[in-house]
């Protein structure tokens, strides 16, 4: 597990783990396994997406051209709790519900919740251009994502970067302010912002170490 107080031994183990990943293209030859379990998708959700995009970005869109990947944790202990949180179309206030494109369970299972180019509500200012990956964990703010999840995220991001060459940036939800350097941030609603800590600095450092030579921009600590 990755914790904020990671010791030297864990750092060395992580270095060896990442070195192996850099040698072996883990998603090559179509070996990436994705489980499709779509959340409800109707004309009503699409209209809610249009309304959200118009309000927050001044854009009329239901789909995106992916330019970034935002990595999250669910702050929950099961994939089912996250799935049912995302499932419904609208929040209690009638606006578009939150959702990400992918959900990664503790054992590294990758679940696809929507089309990869759908506009989903997961990161303020970036939903118009970003794919979201949720990782099960982070209960009470604990940095406890697993090595299996790290491997799965690396596989998934490599797959997405290969499929969508327009993707240039990868950042954690907590790095949303730093990521404004990308020029991608758009938010038309004054004061609409939230403080985030997910998915933790150690997890993002693991991703950066594995992938920084692959033409992607990260935001190191």
Phi, psi and omega per residue, in radians:
X1 nan 2.708 -3.129
X2 -1.812 2.128 3.132
X3 -2.188 2.786 -3.110
X4 -1.119 -0.413 -3.136
X5 -1.759 0.714 -3.060
X6 -1.064 2.296 -3.049
X7 -1.580 3.019 -3.102
X8 -1.023 -0.740 -3.125
X9 -1.055 -0.752 3.116
X10 -1.136 -0.657 3.110
X11 -1.077 -0.756 3.136
X12 -1.138 -0.726 3.097
X13 -1.084 -0.723 3.116
X14 -1.102 -0.712 -3.140
X15 -1.077 -0.782 3.114
X16 -1.094 -0.774 -3.141
X17 -1.021 -0.821 -3.119
X18 -1.188 -0.658 3.119
X19 -1.038 -0.761 3.098
X20 -1.067 -0.756 -3.118
X21 -1.106 -0.604 -3.129
X22 -1.250 -0.404 3.132
X23 -1.447 -0.640 -3.057
X24 -1.830 2.051 3.072
X25 -1.250 1.630 -2.885
X26 -1.130 -0.393 -3.106
X27 -1.794 0.095 -3.056
X28 -1.090 2.744 3.069
X29 1.081 0.483 3.053
X30 1.206 0.421 -3.072
X31 -1.444 -0.150 3.118
X32 -1.155 2.190 -3.124
X33 -1.832 2.138 3.127
X34 -2.140 2.282 3.073
X35 -1.640 2.129 3.113
X36 -1.552 2.077 3.077
X37 -2.454 1.367 -2.993
X38 -1.198 2.462 2.952
X39 -1.316 2.902 -3.078
X40 -1.069 2.359 -3.106
X41 -2.403 2.013 -3.091
X42 -2.379 3.088 3.048
X43 -1.073 -0.552 3.110
X44 -1.121 -0.765 3.093
X45 -1.074 -0.716 3.138
X46 -1.096 -0.661 3.094
X47 -1.181 -0.678 3.081
X48 -1.110 -0.640 3.070
X49 -1.114 -0.805 3.119
X50 -1.033 -0.764 3.137
X51 -1.085 -0.749 3.138
X52 -1.109 -0.821 -3.120
X53 -1.087 -0.690 3.132
X54 -1.175 -0.758 -3.110
X55 -1.163 -0.798 -2.987
X56 -1.615 -0.451 -3.053
X57 -2.162 -0.184 -3.049
X58 1.190 0.473 -3.085
X59 -2.113 2.641 3.061
X60 -1.926 1.710 -3.080
X61 -2.717 2.662 3.039
X62 -2.066 -0.414 3.126
X63 -2.053 2.907 -3.116
X64 -2.171 2.776 2.840
X65 -1.742 1.869 -3.002
X66 -1.110 2.216 3.090
X67 -2.167 -0.188 -3.131
X68 -2.619 2.767 2.974
X69 -2.110 2.221 3.097
X70 -1.904 2.223 -3.079
X71 -1.786 2.326 -3.070
X72 -2.248 2.966 2.754
X73 -2.117 2.800 -3.022
X74 -1.502 -0.330 -2.997
X75 1.106 0.402 3.092
X76 -2.320 2.959 -3.018
X77 -1.783 -0.132 -3.119
X78 -2.365 2.656 3.089
X79 -1.207 -0.524 -3.106
X80 -1.106 -0.702 -3.131
X81 -1.107 -0.689 3.097
X82 -1.204 -0.753 -3.123
X83 -0.989 -0.843 -3.099
X84 -1.293 -0.392 3.003
X85 -1.159 -0.694 -3.099
X86 -1.444 -0.329 -2.886
X87 -1.068 -0.840 -3.062
X88 -1.222 2.722 -3.047
X89 -1.333 -0.636 -2.990
X90 -2.195 2.652 2.997
X91 -1.408 3.084 -3.115
X92 -1.121 -0.396 3.119
X93 -1.528 0.054 3.099
X94 1.543 -0.055 3.123
X95 -1.557 2.975 -3.122
X96 -0.930 2.319 3.112
X97 -1.275 2.744 3.045
X98 -1.260 2.634 3.094
X99 -2.998 2.672 2.983
X100 -2.084 2.932 -3.116
X101 -1.348 -0.626 -3.075
X102 -2.306 2.670 3.090
X103 -2.319 2.207 -3.102
X104 -1.982 2.082 -3.104
X105 -1.357 3.002 -3.059
X106 -1.048 -0.546 -3.121
X107 -1.549 0.112 3.119
X108 1.600 -0.002 3.082
X109 -1.084 2.260 -3.132
X110 -1.768 2.146 -3.137
X111 -2.002 2.198 3.094
X112 -1.658 2.163 -3.053
X113 -1.701 -0.521 -3.136
X114 -2.493 3.035 2.974
X115 -1.010 2.544 -3.047
X116 -1.142 -0.430 -3.131
X117 -1.824 0.279 3.039
X118 -1.247 2.619 2.998
X119 -1.505 1.977 3.118
X120 -2.016 2.668 -3.086
X121 -1.658 1.689 -3.092
X122 -2.428 -0.308 -3.091
X123 -2.599 1.943 -3.102
X124 -0.973 2.265 3.083
X125 1.585 -0.248 -3.028
X126 -2.204 -0.041 -3.061
X127 -1.051 -0.460 -3.096
X128 -1.209 -0.228 -3.041
X129 -2.528 0.138 -2.988
X130 -2.151 2.442 2.981
X131 -1.567 2.366 -3.128
X132 -1.864 2.379 3.047
X133 -2.099 2.068 3.082
X134 -1.723 2.374 3.092
X135 -2.018 2.267 -3.118
X136 -1.192 2.130 -3.136
X137 2.521 -2.964 3.137
X138 1.410 0.395 3.133
X139 -1.066 2.298 -3.120
X140 1.025 0.460 3.077
X141 1.346 0.207 -3.117
X142 -1.376 2.308 3.099
X143 -1.412 1.552 -3.023
X144 -2.225 0.346 3.122
X145 -1.140 2.631 -2.951
X146 -1.668 2.877 3.052
X147 -1.105 -0.609 3.085
X148 -1.076 -0.678 3.095
X149 -1.208 -0.671 3.092
X150 -1.047 -0.838 3.121
X151 -1.042 -0.785 -3.126
X152 -1.103 -0.697 3.110
X153 -1.138 -0.701 3.098
X154 -1.091 -0.816 3.109
X155 -1.017 -0.805 -3.060
X156 -1.180 -0.748 -3.128
X157 -1.176 -0.654 3.070
X158 -1.088 -0.752 3.088
X159 -1.048 -0.814 -3.108
X160 -1.163 -0.706 -3.134
X161 -1.134 -0.647 3.099
X162 -1.194 -0.698 -3.091
X163 -1.326 -0.593 -3.096
X164 -2.177 1.515 -3.111
X165 -1.088 -0.222 3.084
X166 -1.221 -0.258 3.116
X167 -1.284 2.178 3.134
X168 -2.169 -0.378 -2.972
X169 -2.129 2.476 3.025
X170 -2.320 2.184 3.120
X171 -2.624 2.717 3.075
X172 -1.384 2.717 -3.131
X173 -0.978 -0.641 -3.138
X174 -1.191 -0.252 -3.140
X175 -1.662 0.290 -3.050
X176 -1.018 -0.628 3.135
X177 -1.289 -0.777 3.097
X178 -1.040 -0.626 -3.086
X179 -1.223 -0.145 3.057
X180 -1.077 -0.334 3.065
X181 -1.038 -0.392 3.137
X182 -1.190 -0.378 -3.054
X183 1.442 0.076 -3.082
X184 -1.510 -0.360 -3.023
X185 -1.140 2.222 3.023
X186 -2.368 2.256 3.018
X187 -2.684 2.012 -3.074
X188 -1.591 -0.209 -3.113
X189 -1.619 1.978 -3.089
X190 -1.069 2.337 3.093
X191 1.369 0.027 -3.125
X192 -1.450 1.775 -3.056
X193 -2.788 2.718 3.093
X194 -2.524 2.616 3.112
X195 -1.573 2.291 -3.099
X196 -2.278 2.654 3.071
X197 -2.156 -0.080 -3.050
X198 -1.495 2.644 0.024
X199 -1.681 0.348 -3.141
X200 1.705 2.541 -3.071
X201 -1.158 -0.634 -3.105
X202 -1.133 -0.707 3.133
X203 -1.141 -0.754 3.138
X204 -1.182 -0.579 3.080
X205 -1.150 -0.664 3.067
X206 -1.068 -0.744 3.087
X207 -1.102 -0.775 -3.102
X208 -1.100 -0.789 -3.126
X209 -1.049 -0.613 -3.109
X210 -1.364 -0.481 -2.876
X211 -2.226 0.038 -3.023
X212 -1.174 -0.296 3.111
X213 -1.621 0.196 -3.034
X214 -1.880 0.380 3.060
X215 1.378 0.339 3.114
X216 -1.918 2.541 3.124
X217 -1.675 2.168 3.040
X218 -1.974 2.995 3.135
X219 -2.169 1.468 -3.103
X220 -1.114 2.719 -3.107
X221 -1.202 nan nan
